[in-house]
């Protein structure tokens, strides 16, 4: 399992939600996630769907504000979940 680095940018409509920003190869995307899914400024994105030389295609846990579920992110924004626990 992989985790994606995000930046918290605000509160969601519900007290249990937060708005986060994801750095993608084409700019940043915002999405609303559960506060519980945000751990050390990262969210779980499962396993990569595709890869290019310097980017990885991931599926987000929720739709972004622009309607995207899958985004290309720089490889340095991803890390294995085990690394987080160590």
ROPA-138897 format. One record per atom (N, C-alpha, C): chain; atom name; residue number from 1; x, y, z; residue in one letter. Coordinates in Angstrom, 3 decimals. Layout:
REM ROPA-138897
keke = A&paza = CA&fike = NUM&xx = X&yy = Y&zz = Z&dolo = a;
...
//
This chain:
REM ROPA-138897
keke = A&paza = N&fike = 1&xx = 0.837&yy = -1.183&zz = 0.000&dolo = x;
keke = A&paza = CA&fike = 1&xx = 0.000&yy = 0.000&zz = 0.000&dolo = x;
keke = A&paza = C&fike = 1&xx = 0.880&yy = 1.244&zz = 0.000&dolo = x;
keke = A&paza = N&fike = 2&xx = 0.422&yy = 2.250&zz = -0.729&dolo = x;
keke = A&paza = CA&fike = 2&xx = 1.167&yy = 3.502&zz = -0.834&dolo = x;
keke = A&paza = C&fike = 2&xx = 0.394&yy = 4.618&zz = -0.134&dolo = x;
keke = A&paza = N&fike = 3&xx = 1.156&yy = 5.599&zz = 0.310&dolo = x;
keke = A&paza = CA&fike = 3&xx = 0.575&yy = 6.808&zz = 0.888&dolo = x;
keke = A&paza = C&fike = 3&xx = 1.043&yy = 7.998&zz = 0.069&dolo = x;
keke = A&paza = N&fike = 4&xx = 0.169&yy = 8.986&zz = -0.043&dolo = x;
keke = A&paza = CA&fike = 4&xx = 0.424&yy = 10.179&zz = -0.839&dolo = x;
keke = A&paza = C&fike = 4&xx = 0.514&yy = 11.384&zz = 0.088&dolo = x;
keke = A&paza = N&fike = 5&xx = 1.578&yy = 12.152&zz = -0.067&dolo = x;
keke = A&paza = CA&fike = 5&xx = 1.753&yy = 13.364&zz = 0.730&dolo = x;
keke = A&paza = C&fike = 5&xx = 0.705&yy = 14.402&zz = 0.309&dolo = x;
keke = A&paza = N&fike = 6&xx = 0.080&yy = 15.041&zz = 1.292&dolo = x;
keke = A&paza = CA&fike = 6&xx = -0.917&yy = 16.079&zz = 1.039&dolo = x;
keke = A&paza = C&fike = 6&xx = -0.673&yy = 17.241&zz = 1.999&dolo = x;
keke = A&paza = N&fike = 7&xx = -1.340&yy = 18.340&zz = 1.721&dolo = x;
keke = A&paza = CA&fike = 7&xx = -1.267&yy = 19.504&zz = 2.610&dolo = x;
keke = A&paza = C&fike = 7&xx = -2.684&yy = 19.871&zz = 3.026&dolo = x;
keke = A&paza = N&fike = 8&xx = -2.921&yy = 19.952&zz = 4.321&dolo = x;
keke = A&paza = CA&fike = 8&xx = -4.237&yy = 20.348&zz = 4.818&dolo = x;
keke = A&paza = C&fike = 8&xx = -4.430&yy = 21.837&zz = 4.535&dolo = x;
keke = A&paza = N&fike = 9&xx = -5.551&yy = 22.175&zz = 3.871&dolo = x;
keke = A&paza = CA&fike = 9&xx = -5.790&yy = 23.573&zz = 3.510&dolo = x;
keke = A&paza = C&fike = 9&xx = -7.050&yy = 24.153&zz = 4.147&dolo = x;
keke = A&paza = N&fike = 10&xx = -7.848&yy = 23.315&zz = 4.810&dolo = x;
keke = A&paza = CA&fike = 10&xx = -9.051&yy = 23.844&zz = 5.440&dolo = x;
keke = A&paza = C&fike = 10&xx = -9.922&yy = 22.760&zz = 6.026&dolo = x;
keke = A&paza = N&fike = 11&xx = -11.070&yy = 23.183&zz = 6.529&dolo = x;
keke = A&paza = CA&fike = 11&xx = -12.043&yy = 22.269&zz = 7.118&dolo = x;
keke = A&paza = C&fike = 11&xx = -13.105&yy = 21.924&zz = 6.085&dolo = x;
keke = A&paza = N&fike = 12&xx = -13.670&yy = 20.732&zz = 6.219&dolo = x;
keke = A&paza = CA&fike = 12&xx = -14.761&yy = 20.323&zz = 5.345&dolo = x;
keke = A&paza = C&fike = 12&xx = -16.091&yy = 20.839&zz = 5.870&dolo = x;
keke = A&paza = N&fike = 13&xx = -17.183&yy = 20.470&zz = 5.210&dolo = x;
keke = A&paza = CA&fike = 13&xx = -18.510&yy = 20.893&zz = 5.651&dolo = x;
keke = A&paza = C&fike = 13&xx = -18.910&yy = 20.208&zz = 6.948&dolo = x;
keke = A&paza = N&fike = 14&xx = -18.440&yy = 18.987&zz = 7.140&dolo = x;
keke = A&paza = CA&fike = 14&xx = -18.728&yy = 18.218&zz = 8.345&dolo = x;
keke = A&paza = C&fike = 14&xx = -17.510&yy = 18.275&zz = 9.254&dolo = x;
keke = A&paza = N&fike = 15&xx = -17.695&yy = 18.289&zz = 10.575&dolo = x;
keke = A&paza = CA&fike = 15&xx = -16.544&yy = 18.378&zz = 11.485&dolo = x;
keke = A&paza = C&fike = 15&xx = -15.516&yy = 17.258&zz = 11.322&dolo = x;
keke = A&paza = N&fike = 16&xx = -15.937&yy = 16.118&zz = 10.768&dolo = x;
keke = A&paza = CA&fike = 16&xx = -15.001&yy = 15.002&zz = 10.603&dolo = x;
keke = A&paza = C&fike = 16&xx = -14.242&yy = 15.055&zz = 9.278&dolo = x;
keke = A&paza = N&fike = 17&xx = -14.449&yy = 16.101&zz = 8.475&dolo = x;
keke = A&paza = CA&fike = 17&xx = -13.810&yy = 16.215&zz = 7.166&dolo = x;
keke = A&paza = C&fike = 17&xx = -12.776&yy = 17.336&zz = 7.134&dolo = x;
keke = A&paza = N&fike = 18&xx = -11.769&yy = 17.152&zz = 6.274&dolo = x;
keke = A&paza = CA&fike = 18&xx = -10.771&yy = 18.194&zz = 6.027&dolo = x;
keke = A&paza = C&fike = 18&xx = -10.562&yy = 18.323&zz = 4.522&dolo = x;
keke = A&paza = N&fike = 19&xx = -10.177&yy = 19.512&zz = 4.092&dolo = x;
keke = A&paza = CA&fike = 19&xx = -9.834&yy = 19.753&zz = 2.692&dolo = x;
keke = A&paza = C&fike = 19&xx = -8.321&yy = 19.670&zz = 2.588&dolo = x;
keke = A&paza = N&fike = 20&xx = -7.839&yy = 18.845&zz = 1.648&dolo = x;
keke = A&paza = CA&fike = 20&xx = -6.402&yy = 18.701&zz = 1.447&dolo = x;
keke = A&paza = C&fike = 20&xx = -6.049&yy = 19.036&zz = 0.007&dolo = x;
keke = A&paza = N&fike = 21&xx = -4.803&yy = 19.402&zz = -0.194&dolo = x;
keke = A&paza = CA&fike = 21&xx = -4.285&yy = 19.709&zz = -1.521&dolo = x;
keke = A&paza = C&fike = 21&xx = -3.269&yy = 18.639&zz = -1.898&dolo = x;
keke = A&paza = N&fike = 22&xx = -3.397&yy = 18.121&zz = -3.111&dolo = x;
keke = A&paza = CA&fike = 22&xx = -2.497&yy = 17.099&zz = -3.636&dolo = x;
keke = A&paza = C&fike = 22&xx = -1.660&yy = 17.729&zz = -4.741&dolo = x;
keke = A&paza = N&fike = 23&xx = -0.357&yy = 17.570&zz = -4.677&dolo = x;
keke = A&paza = CA&fike = 23&xx = 0.529&yy = 18.080&zz = -5.725&dolo = x;
keke = A&paza = C&fike = 23&xx = 0.527&yy = 17.075&zz = -6.877&dolo = x;
keke = A&paza = N&fike = 24&xx = 0.085&yy = 17.513&zz = -8.069&dolo = x;
keke = A&paza = CA&fike = 24&xx = 0.081&yy = 16.651&zz = -9.248&dolo = x;
keke = A&paza = C&fike = 24&xx = 1.057&yy = 17.209&zz = -10.277&dolo = x;
keke = A&paza = N&fike = 25&xx = 1.278&yy = 16.464&zz = -11.352&dolo = x;
keke = A&paza = CA&fike = 25&xx = 2.203&yy = 16.934&zz = -12.380&dolo = x;
keke = A&paza = C&fike = 25&xx = 1.642&yy = 18.140&zz = -13.137&dolo = x;
keke = A&paza = N&fike = 26&xx = 0.337&yy = 18.354&zz = -13.065&dolo = x;
keke = A&paza = CA&fike = 26&xx = -0.269&yy = 19.486&zz = -13.772&dolo = x;
keke = A&paza = C&fike = 26&xx = -0.750&yy = 20.589&zz = -12.828&dolo = x;
keke = A&paza = N&fike = 27&xx = -0.289&yy = 20.577&zz = -11.590&dolo = x;
keke = A&paza = CA&fike = 27&xx = -0.714&yy = 21.574&zz = -10.606&dolo = x;
keke = A&paza = C&fike = 27&xx = -1.302&yy = 20.887&zz = -9.390&dolo = x;
keke = A&paza = N&fike = 28&xx = -1.930&yy = 21.654&zz = -8.529&dolo = x;
keke = A&paza = CA&fike = 28&xx = -2.502&yy = 21.044&zz = -7.327&dolo = x;
keke = A&paza = C&fike = 28&xx = -3.989&yy = 20.784&zz = -7.511&dolo = x;
keke = A&paza = N&fike = 29&xx = -4.469&yy = 19.760&zz = -6.813&dolo = x;
keke = A&paza = CA&fike = 29&xx = -5.885&yy = 19.397&zz = -6.810&dolo = x;
keke = A&paza = C&fike = 29&xx = -6.336&yy = 19.348&zz = -5.361&dolo = x;
keke = A&paza = N&fike = 30&xx = -7.557&yy = 19.760&zz = -5.105&dolo = x;
keke = A&paza = CA&fike = 30&xx = -8.104&yy = 19.709&zz = -3.751&dolo = x;
keke = A&paza = C&fike = 30&xx = -9.184&yy = 18.645&zz = -3.665&dolo = x;
keke = A&paza = N&fike = 31&xx = -9.242&yy = 17.991&zz = -2.513&dolo = x;
keke = A&paza = CA&fike = 31&xx = -10.294&yy = 17.036&zz = -2.258&dolo = x;
keke = A&paza = C&fike = 31&xx = -10.626&yy = 17.033&zz = -0.780&dolo = x;
keke = A&paza = N&fike = 32&xx = -11.806&yy = 16.533&zz = -0.473&dolo = x;
keke = A&paza = CA&fike = 32&xx = -12.261&yy = 16.437&zz = 0.910&dolo = x;
keke = A&paza = C&fike = 32&xx = -12.089&yy = 14.995&zz = 1.353&dolo = x;
keke = A&paza = N&fike = 33&xx = -11.440&yy = 14.806&zz = 2.498&dolo = x;
keke = A&paza = CA&fike = 33&xx = -11.229&yy = 13.465&zz = 3.042&dolo = x;
keke = A&paza = C&fike = 33&xx = -11.636&yy = 13.452&zz = 4.511&dolo = x;
keke = A&paza = N&fike = 34&xx = -11.809&yy = 12.256&zz = 5.030&dolo = x;
keke = A&paza = CA&fike = 34&xx = -12.087&yy = 12.092&zz = 6.450&dolo = x;
keke = A&paza = C&fike = 34&xx = -10.859&yy = 12.491&zz = 7.256&dolo = x;
keke = A&paza = N&fike = 35&xx = -11.081&yy = 13.182&zz = 8.353&dolo = x;
keke = A&paza = CA&fike = 35&xx = -9.970&yy = 13.585&zz = 9.220&dolo = x;
keke = A&paza = C&fike = 35&xx = -9.176&yy = 12.358&zz = 9.674&dolo = x;
keke = A&paza = N&fike = 36&xx = -9.861&yy = 11.225&zz = 9.869&dolo = x;
keke = A&paza = CA&fike = 36&xx = -9.204&yy = 9.994&zz = 10.324&dolo = x;
keke = A&paza = C&fike = 36&xx = -8.265&yy = 9.415&zz = 9.274&dolo = x;
keke = A&paza = N&fike = 37&xx = -8.504&yy = 9.685&zz = 7.996&dolo = x;
keke = A&paza = CA&fike = 37&xx = -7.642&yy = 9.140&zz = 6.943&dolo = x;
keke = A&paza = C&fike = 37&xx = -6.360&yy = 9.946&zz = 6.760&dolo = x;
keke = A&paza = N&fike = 38&xx = -6.306&yy = 11.131&zz = 7.347&dolo = x;
keke = A&paza = CA&fike = 38&xx = -5.134&yy = 12.000&zz = 7.251&dolo = x;
keke = A&paza = C&fike = 38&xx = -4.167&yy = 11.645&zz = 8.379&dolo = x;
keke = A&paza = N&fike = 39&xx = -3.034&yy = 11.045&zz = 8.011&dolo = x;
keke = A&paza = CA&fike = 39&xx = -2.031&yy = 10.622&zz = 8.992&dolo = x;
keke = A&paza = C&fike = 39&xx = -0.689&yy = 11.206&zz = 8.585&dolo = x;
keke = A&paza = N&fike = 40&xx = -0.119&yy = 12.027&zz = 9.445&dolo = x;
keke = A&paza = CA&fike = 40&xx = 1.177&yy = 12.654&zz = 9.180&dolo = x;
keke = A&paza = C&fike = 40&xx = 1.225&yy = 13.302&zz = 7.794&dolo = x;
keke = A&paza = N&fike = 41&xx = 0.186&yy = 14.085&zz = 7.487&dolo = x;
keke = A&paza = CA&fike = 41&xx = 0.079&yy = 14.796&zz = 6.206&dolo = x;
keke = A&paza = C&fike = 41&xx = 0.143&yy = 13.870&zz = 4.999&dolo = x;
keke = A&paza = N&fike = 42&xx = -0.508&yy = 12.711&zz = 5.108&dolo = x;
keke = A&paza = CA&fike = 42&xx = -0.577&yy = 11.785&zz = 3.980&dolo = x;
keke = A&paza = C&fike = 42&xx = -1.901&yy = 11.030&zz = 4.027&dolo = x;
keke = A&paza = N&fike = 43&xx = -2.315&yy = 10.521&zz = 2.848&dolo = x;
keke = A&paza = CA&fike = 43&xx = -3.516&yy = 9.696&zz = 2.748&dolo = x;
keke = A&paza = C&fike = 43&xx = -3.162&yy = 8.411&zz = 2.016&dolo = x;
keke = A&paza = N&fike = 44&xx = -3.906&yy = 7.357&zz = 2.287&dolo = x;
keke = A&paza = CA&fike = 44&xx = -3.678&yy = 6.079&zz = 1.623&dolo = x;
keke = A&paza = C&fike = 44&xx = -4.278&yy = 6.119&zz = 0.217&dolo = x;
keke = A&paza = N&fike = 45&xx = -3.499&yy = 5.641&zz = -0.763&dolo = x;
keke = A&paza = CA&fike = 45&xx = -3.988&yy = 5.603&zz = -2.148&dolo = x;
keke = A&paza = C&fike = 45&xx = -3.879&yy = 4.204&zz = -2.750&dolo = x;
keke = A&paza = N&fike = 46&xx = -3.573&yy = 3.210&zz = -1.942&dolo = x;
keke = A&paza = CA&fike = 46&xx = -3.469&yy = 1.854&zz = -2.454&dolo = x;
keke = A&paza = C&fike = 46&xx = -2.212&yy = 1.661&zz = -3.276&dolo = x;
keke = A&paza = N&fike = 47&xx = -2.342&yy = 0.890&zz = -4.352&dolo = x;
keke = A&paza = CA&fike = 47&xx = -1.193&yy = 0.589&zz = -5.198&dolo = x;
keke = A&paza = C&fike = 47&xx = -1.227&yy = 1.439&zz = -6.469&dolo = x;
keke = A&paza = N&fike = 48&xx = -0.063&yy = 1.762&zz = -7.037&dolo = x;
keke = A&paza = CA&fike = 48&xx = -0.021&yy = 2.570&zz = -8.267&dolo = x;
keke = A&paza = C&fike = 48&xx = -0.774&yy = 1.894&zz = -9.410&dolo = x;
keke = A&paza = N&fike = 49&xx = -1.404&yy = 2.700&zz = -10.237&dolo = x;
keke = A&paza = CA&fike = 49&xx = -2.136&yy = 2.191&zz = -11.395&dolo = x;
keke = A&paza = C&fike = 49&xx = -1.255&yy = 2.208&zz = -12.629&dolo = x;
keke = A&paza = N&fike = 50&xx = -0.409&yy = 3.221&zz = -12.743&dolo = x;
keke = A&paza = CA&fike = 50&xx = 0.492&yy = 3.354&zz = -13.879&dolo = x;
keke = A&paza = C&fike = 50&xx = 1.717&yy = 4.149&zz = -13.493&dolo = x;
keke = A&paza = N&fike = 51&xx = 2.756&yy = 4.048&zz = -14.322&dolo = x;
keke = A&paza = CA&fike = 51&xx = 3.990&yy = 4.779&zz = -14.041&dolo = x;
keke = A&paza = C&fike = 51&xx = 4.588&yy = 5.315&zz = -15.328&dolo = x;
keke = A&paza = N&fike = 52&xx = 5.215&yy = 6.471&zz = -15.211&dolo = x;
keke = A&paza = CA&fike = 52&xx = 6.033&yy = 7.019&zz = -16.286&dolo = x;
keke = A&paza = C&fike = 52&xx = 7.412&yy = 7.249&zz = -15.686&dolo = x;
keke = A&paza = N&fike = 53&xx = 8.271&yy = 7.921&zz = -16.409&dolo = x;
keke = A&paza = CA&fike = 53&xx = 9.644&yy = 8.101&zz = -15.936&dolo = x;
keke = A&paza = C&fike = 53&xx = 9.717&yy = 8.822&zz = -14.594&dolo = x;
keke = A&paza = N&fike = 54&xx = 8.923&yy = 9.872&zz = -14.413&dolo = x;
keke = A&paza = CA&fike = 54&xx = 9.026&yy = 10.649&zz = -13.175&dolo = x;
keke = A&paza = C&fike = 54&xx = 7.698&yy = 10.861&zz = -12.457&dolo = x;
keke = A&paza = N&fike = 55&xx = 6.643&yy = 10.135&zz = -12.861&dolo = x;
keke = A&paza = CA&fike = 55&xx = 5.331&yy = 10.298&zz = -12.240&dolo = x;
keke = A&paza = C&fike = 55&xx = 4.631&yy = 8.952&zz = -12.089&dolo = x;
keke = A&paza = N&fike = 56&xx = 3.662&yy = 8.929&zz = -11.187&dolo = x;
keke = A&paza = CA&fike = 56&xx = 2.889&yy = 7.723&zz = -10.917&dolo = x;
keke = A&paza = C&fike = 56&xx = 1.405&yy = 8.069&zz = -10.958&dolo = x;
keke = A&paza = N&fike = 57&xx = 0.615&yy = 7.201&zz = -11.595&dolo = x;
keke = A&paza = CA&fike = 57&xx = -0.831&yy = 7.381&zz = -11.646&dolo = x;
keke = A&paza = C&fike = 57&xx = -1.444&yy = 6.692&zz = -10.435&dolo = x;
keke = A&paza = N&fike = 58&xx = -2.204&yy = 7.451&zz = -9.637&dolo = x;
keke = A&paza = CA&fike = 58&xx = -2.849&yy = 6.888&zz = -8.451&dolo = x;
keke = A&paza = C&fike = 58&xx = -4.339&yy = 7.191&zz = -8.484&dolo = x;
keke = A&paza = N&fike = 59&xx = -5.107&yy = 6.349&zz = -7.792&dolo = x;
keke = A&paza = CA&fike = 59&xx = -6.536&yy = 6.600&zz = -7.635&dolo = x;
keke = A&paza = C&fike = 59&xx = -6.760&yy = 7.130&zz = -6.229&dolo = x;
keke = A&paza = N&fike = 60&xx = -7.394&yy = 8.276&zz = -6.140&dolo = x;
keke = A&paza = CA&fike = 60&xx = -7.625&yy = 8.928&zz = -4.857&dolo = x;
keke = A&paza = C&fike = 60&xx = -8.815&yy = 8.289&zz = -4.136&dolo = x;
keke = A&paza = N&fike = 61&xx = -8.871&yy = 8.402&zz = -2.808&dolo = x;
keke = A&paza = CA&fike = 61&xx = -9.982&yy = 7.813&zz = -2.063&dolo = x;
keke = A&paza = C&fike = 61&xx = -11.310&yy = 8.538&zz = -2.277&dolo = x;
keke = A&paza = N&fike = 62&xx = -11.251&yy = 9.797&zz = -2.705&dolo = x;
keke = A&paza = CA&fike = 62&xx = -12.446&yy = 10.588&zz = -2.988&dolo = x;
keke = A&paza = C&fike = 62&xx = -12.188&yy = 11.427&zz = -4.237&dolo = x;
keke = A&paza = N&fike = 63&xx = -13.256&yy = 11.874&zz = -4.847&dolo = x;
keke = A&paza = CA&fike = 63&xx = -13.176&yy = 12.711&zz = -6.048&dolo = x;
keke = A&paza = C&fike = 63&xx = -12.636&yy = 14.099&zz = -5.698&dolo = x;
keke = A&paza = N&fike = 64&xx = -11.792&yy = 14.646&zz = -6.580&dolo = x;
keke = A&paza = CA&fike = 64&xx = -11.285&yy = 16.004&zz = -6.359&dolo = x;
keke = A&paza = C&fike = 64&xx = -12.393&yy = 17.012&zz = -6.660&dolo = x;
keke = A&paza = N&fike = 65&xx = -12.157&yy = 18.262&zz = -6.309&dolo = x;
keke = A&paza = CA&fike = 65&xx = -13.149&yy = 19.306&zz = -6.575&dolo = x;
keke = A&paza = C&fike = 65&xx = -13.364&yy = 19.523&zz = -8.065&dolo = x;
keke = A&paza = N&fike = 66&xx = -12.393&yy = 19.112&zz = -8.894&dolo = x;
keke = A&paza = CA&fike = 66&xx = -12.551&yy = 19.240&zz = -10.348&dolo = x;
keke = A&paza = C&fike = 66&xx = -13.156&yy = 17.985&zz = -10.975&dolo = x;
keke = A&paza = N&fike = 67&xx = -13.418&yy = 16.951&zz = -10.168&dolo = x;
keke = A&paza = CA&fike = 67&xx = -14.070&yy = 15.747&zz = -10.672&dolo = x;
keke = A&paza = C&fike = 67&xx = -13.151&yy = 14.578&zz = -10.976&dolo = x;
keke = A&paza = N&fike = 68&xx = -11.865&yy = 14.712&zz = -10.737&dolo = x;
keke = A&paza = CA&fike = 68&xx = -10.916&yy = 13.634&zz = -11.050&dolo = x;
keke = A&paza = C&fike = 68&xx = -10.829&yy = 12.623&zz = -9.907&dolo = x;
keke = A&paza = N&fike = 69&xx = -10.760&yy = 11.353&zz = -10.269&dolo = x;
keke = A&paza = CA&fike = 69&xx = -10.502&yy = 10.289&zz = -9.293&dolo = x;
keke = A&paza = C&fike = 69&xx = -9.057&yy = 9.818&zz = -9.395&dolo = x;
keke = A&paza = N&fike = 70&xx = -8.510&yy = 9.861&zz = -10.596&dolo = x;
keke = A&paza = CA&fike = 70&xx = -7.129&yy = 9.424&zz = -10.829&dolo = x;
keke = A&paza = C&fike = 70&xx = -6.286&yy = 10.618&zz = -11.243&dolo = x;
keke = A&paza = N&fike = 71&xx = -5.083&yy = 10.715&zz = -10.665&dolo = x;
keke = A&paza = CA&fike = 71&xx = -4.187&yy = 11.828&zz = -10.972&dolo = x;
keke = A&paza = C&fike = 71&xx = -2.758&yy = 11.318&zz = -11.091&dolo = x;
keke = A&paza = N&fike = 72&xx = -1.975&yy = 11.998&zz = -11.932&dolo = x;
keke = A&paza = CA&fike = 72&xx = -0.543&yy = 11.726&zz = -12.035&dolo = x;
keke = A&paza = C&fike = 72&xx = 0.166&yy = 12.581&zz = -10.990&dolo = x;
keke = A&paza = N&fike = 73&xx = 0.954&yy = 11.940&zz = -10.143&dolo = x;
keke = A&paza = CA&fike = 73&xx = 1.680&yy = 12.665&zz = -9.092&dolo = x;
keke = A&paza = C&fike = 73&xx = 3.174&yy = 12.412&zz = -9.241&dolo = x;
keke = A&paza = N&fike = 74&xx = 4.009&yy = 13.384&zz = -8.859&dolo = x;
keke = A&paza = CA&fike = 74&xx = 5.456&yy = 13.148&zz = -8.880&dolo = x;
keke = A&paza = C&fike = 74&xx = 5.803&yy = 11.986&zz = -7.949&dolo = x;
keke = A&paza = N&fike = 75&xx = 6.757&yy = 11.173&zz = -8.356&dolo = x;
keke = A&paza = CA&fike = 75&xx = 7.123&yy = 9.995&zz = -7.565&dolo = x;
keke = A&paza = C&fike = 75&xx = 7.577&yy = 10.344&zz = -6.159&dolo = x;
keke = A&paza = N&fike = 76&xx = 8.147&yy = 11.534&zz = -5.970&dolo = x;
keke = A&paza = CA&fike = 76&xx = 8.623&yy = 11.895&zz = -4.631&dolo = x;
keke = A&paza = C&fike = 76&xx = 7.488&yy = 12.240&zz = -3.663&dolo = x;
keke = A&paza = N&fike = 77&xx = 6.247&yy = 12.245&zz = -4.139&dolo = x;
keke = A&paza = CA&fike = 77&xx = 5.097&yy = 12.504&zz = -3.274&dolo = x;
keke = A&paza = C&fike = 77&xx = 4.507&yy = 11.220&zz = -2.684&dolo = x;
keke = A&paza = N&fike = 78&xx = 5.031&yy = 10.061&zz = -3.113&dolo = x;
keke = A&paza = CA&fike = 78&xx = 4.532&yy = 8.761&zz = -2.657&dolo = x;
keke = A&paza = C&fike = 78&xx = 5.555&yy = 8.059&zz = -1.782&dolo = x;
keke = A&paza = N&fike = 79&xx = 5.056&yy = 7.283&zz = -0.823&dolo = x;
keke = A&paza = CA&fike = 79&xx = 5.942&yy = 6.420&zz = -0.048&dolo = x;
keke = A&paza = C&fike = 79&xx = 5.150&yy = 5.207&zz = 0.420&dolo = x;
keke = A&paza = N&fike = 80&xx = 5.875&yy = 4.127&zz = 0.725&dolo = x;
keke = A&paza = CA&fike = 80&xx = 5.223&yy = 2.903&zz = 1.173&dolo = x;
keke = A&paza = C&fike = 80&xx = 4.701&yy = 3.080&zz = 2.586&dolo = x;
keke = A&paza = N&fike = 81&xx = 3.549&yy = 2.495&zz = 2.846&dolo = x;
keke = A&paza = CA&fike = 81&xx = 2.899&yy = 2.653&zz = 4.141&dolo = x;
keke = A&paza = C&fike = 81&xx = 3.761&yy = 2.128&zz = 5.283&dolo = x;
keke = A&paza = N&fike = 82&xx = 4.550&yy = 1.082&zz = 5.066&dolo = x;
keke = A&paza = CA&fike = 82&xx = 5.413&yy = 0.531&zz = 6.111&dolo = x;
keke = A&paza = C&fike = 82&xx = 6.426&yy = 1.562&zz = 6.591&dolo = x;
keke = A&paza = N&fike = 83&xx = 6.903&yy = 2.401&zz = 5.693&dolo = x;
keke = A&paza = CA&fike = 83&xx = 7.876&yy = 3.424&zz = 6.069&dolo = x;
keke = A&paza = C&fike = 83&xx = 7.297&yy = 4.392&zz = 7.094&dolo = x;
keke = A&paza = N&fike = 84&xx = 6.015&yy = 4.639&zz = 6.983&dolo = x;
keke = A&paza = CA&fike = 84&xx = 5.370&yy = 5.561&zz = 7.900&dolo = x;
keke = A&paza = C&fike = 84&xx = 5.354&yy = 4.991&zz = 9.319&dolo = x;
keke = A&paza = N&fike = 85&xx = 5.162&yy = 3.684&zz = 9.452&dolo = x;
keke = A&paza = CA&fike = 85&xx = 5.067&yy = 3.046&zz = 10.763&dolo = x;
keke = A&paza = C&fike = 85&xx = 6.403&yy = 2.928&zz = 11.459&dolo = x;
keke = A&paza = N&fike = 86&xx = 7.494&yy = 2.900&zz = 10.706&dolo = x;
keke = A&paza = CA&fike = 86&xx = 8.821&yy = 2.689&zz = 11.299&dolo = x;
keke = A&paza = C&fike = 86&xx = 9.293&yy = 3.857&zz = 12.121&dolo = x;
//
